[in-house]
Amino acid sequence: MEDKGELRDRGSIFKLMAEMKKKDSIEKTLNKEKIRRRLKDEIKDLQVEMGNINTTNESILLPLQDKNPIEFNLLKRKSGEEVVEALDYKVADLRKKENALKYESQKRTMRIEQLMKEYEKVTNLNFEKEKMEEIMEESSEGETIKKKYVTILDMLKKERLTFGNHLEALEGTLKKQEEEISKLKKTHHAAIITRDLARQNQHKIEISLIQEGKEREKRIIEYRKNN
């Protein structure tokens, strides 16, 4: 039979083992709770970060808010990739408009140069009055020639007046087109900057989400191992 001392020793061992198990169980519970809290905090941080990302997307589009509020509101509802795609289309469209306006402006300039040459020709057609009078005096049909001369001269005067108005109108149109080209260039440049910023922001978001996903997956694996 076992003596009382052995029983006490065995009881102490069992008690110690029970305490160790209890302590181990408490530590595991604390670790689980700690991991849960950490994951919960990280989820909150990620939600805040996603909110900041949305704010950043809107801040990139702020230049459009005053200039084109309708376009701003439409882009604000899109994802990062959709915003970049929409801005790409806008840049391409502005480039087409600018090139078309430049072509039209070149045509107007060529037309003005052509009219200037025609104007010089018309000016050179002015007959010297004295020479015409000499010819009419020497001619038996002087009166007829004089009438024809007066008719031609009146036509030339009217054409010169019409030419002046036409030329002035063309120059005015050309000036407006040049101003429009200048505005389009500025808008085009601003659109490129906005698009590039959106691309950079979208790239950062993608990298951040990939890294967050890897870290989250790593923590989940660690959590499962501890359970």
SVG drawing of the C-alpha trace seen along z (x, -y; Angstrom):
<svg xmlns="http://www.w3.org/2000/svg" viewBox="-25 -114 31 116">
<polyline fill="none" stroke="black" stroke-width="0.4" points="0.0,0.0 1.1,-3.5 1.9,-5.6 0.4,-9.0 3.6,-10.8 3.4,-9.2 -0.3,-10.1 0.4,-13.7 3.2,-13.9 1.0,-12.3 -1.8,-14.7 0.6,-17.7 1.7,-16.5 -1.9,-16.2 -2.7,-19.6 0.3,-21.1 -0.7,-19.5 -4.2,-20.8 -2.9,-24.3 -0.5,-24.1 -3.4,-23.0 -5.6,-25.8 -2.8,-28.3 -2.2,-27.0 -5.9,-27.2 -6.0,-30.8 -3.0,-31.8 -4.6,-30.3 -7.9,-32.1 -6.0,-35.3 -4.0,-34.8 -7.2,-34.1 -8.8,-37.2 -5.7,-39.2 -5.7,-38.0 -9.4,-38.7 -9.0,-42.3 -6.0,-42.8 -7.9,-41.6 -10.9,-43.7 -8.7,-46.8 -7.1,-46.0 -10.5,-45.6 -11.5,-49.0 -8.2,-50.5 -8.8,-49.0 -12.3,-50.5 -11.0,-53.9 -8.3,-53.5 -10.9,-52.6 -12.8,-55.7 -9.7,-57.8 -9.1,-56.2 -12.6,-57.3 -11.8,-60.8 -8.6,-60.8 -10.4,-59.8 -12.8,-62.7 -10.0,-65.1 -8.3,-64.2 -11.5,-65.1 -12.0,-68.4 -10.7,-70.5 -13.7,-69.2 -16.2,-70.2 -16.4,-73.9 -15.7,-73.6 -18.0,-70.6 -20.1,-69.6 -22.2,-67.1 -19.0,-65.3 -17.6,-65.4 -20.7,-63.8 -20.7,-61.1 -17.0,-60.3 -17.4,-60.3 -19.7,-57.3 -17.2,-55.3 -14.4,-53.0 -10.7,-54.0 -10.3,-52.0 -13.5,-53.4 -12.3,-57.0 -9.0,-56.4 -10.7,-54.9 -13.2,-57.8 -10.3,-60.4 -8.4,-58.5 -11.4,-58.9 -11.7,-62.6 -8.1,-63.2 -8.4,-61.4 -11.6,-63.3 -10.0,-66.7 -7.0,-65.8 -9.3,-65.1 -11.1,-68.4 -7.9,-70.3 -6.5,-68.7 -9.8,-69.4 -9.8,-73.0 -6.1,-73.4 -7.0,-72.0 -9.9,-74.4 -7.7,-77.3 -5.1,-76.4 -7.8,-76.3 -9.0,-79.8 -5.4,-81.1 -4.9,-79.8 -8.2,-81.3 -7.1,-84.7 -3.8,-84.5 -5.6,-83.6 -8.0,-86.6 -5.1,-88.9 -3.6,-87.8 -6.9,-88.3 -7.1,-91.8 -3.7,-92.7 -4.8,-91.6 -8.0,-93.7 -6.0,-96.7 -3.6,-96.3 -6.7,-96.4 -7.3,-100.1 -6.6,-101.9 -4.9,-105.2 -7.5,-107.8 -5.4,-110.1 -4.4,-107.2 -8.0,-106.2 -9.1,-109.7 -6.3,-109.9 -7.5,-106.7 -11.1,-107.8 -10.2,-111.1 -8.4,-109.3 -11.1,-106.8 -14.3,-107.4 -16.1,-105.2 -14.9,-107.2 -18.3,-107.5 -19.0,-103.8 -15.5,-103.0 -16.1,-105.6 -19.3,-103.9 -17.7,-100.5 -14.8,-101.9 -17.2,-103.5 -19.1,-100.2 -15.9,-98.2 -14.7,-100.7 -18.0,-100.6 -17.8,-96.8 -14.2,-96.9 -15.1,-99.3 -18.0,-97.1 -15.8,-94.0 -13.2,-95.8 -15.8,-96.7 -17.2,-93.2 -13.7,-91.8 -12.9,-94.0 -15.9,-92.8 -15.3,-89.2 -11.6,-89.4 -12.5,-91.1 -15.1,-88.3 -12.5,-85.6 -9.9,-87.3 -12.4,-87.5 -13.3,-83.8 -9.6,-82.9 -8.9,-84.8 -11.8,-83.1 -10.5,-79.7 -7.0,-80.5 -8.5,-81.4 -10.5,-78.1 -7.4,-76.2 -5.6,-77.8 -8.4,-76.9 -8.5,-73.3 -4.8,-73.0 -5.2,-74.1 -8.1,-71.8 -6.3,-68.9 -3.2,-69.5 -5.4,-69.6 -7.2,-66.4 -3.8,-64.6 -2.7,-65.7 -5.9,-64.5 -5.8,-61.2 -2.2,-60.6 -3.0,-61.4 -5.9,-59.0 -3.7,-56.3 -1.0,-56.8 -3.7,-56.7 -5.3,-53.6 -1.9,-51.9 -1.2,-52.8 -4.6,-51.5 -4.0,-48.2 -0.6,-47.7 -1.9,-48.6 -4.9,-46.2 -2.6,-43.4 -0.2,-43.9 -3.2,-44.2 -4.6,-40.9 -1.3,-39.1 -0.9,-40.4 -4.5,-39.5 -4.1,-36.0 -0.9,-35.5 -2.6,-36.5 -5.6,-34.2 -3.2,-31.3 -1.4,-32.2 -4.8,-32.4 -5.8,-29.0 -2.5,-27.4 -3.1,-28.8 -6.5,-27.2"/>
</svg>
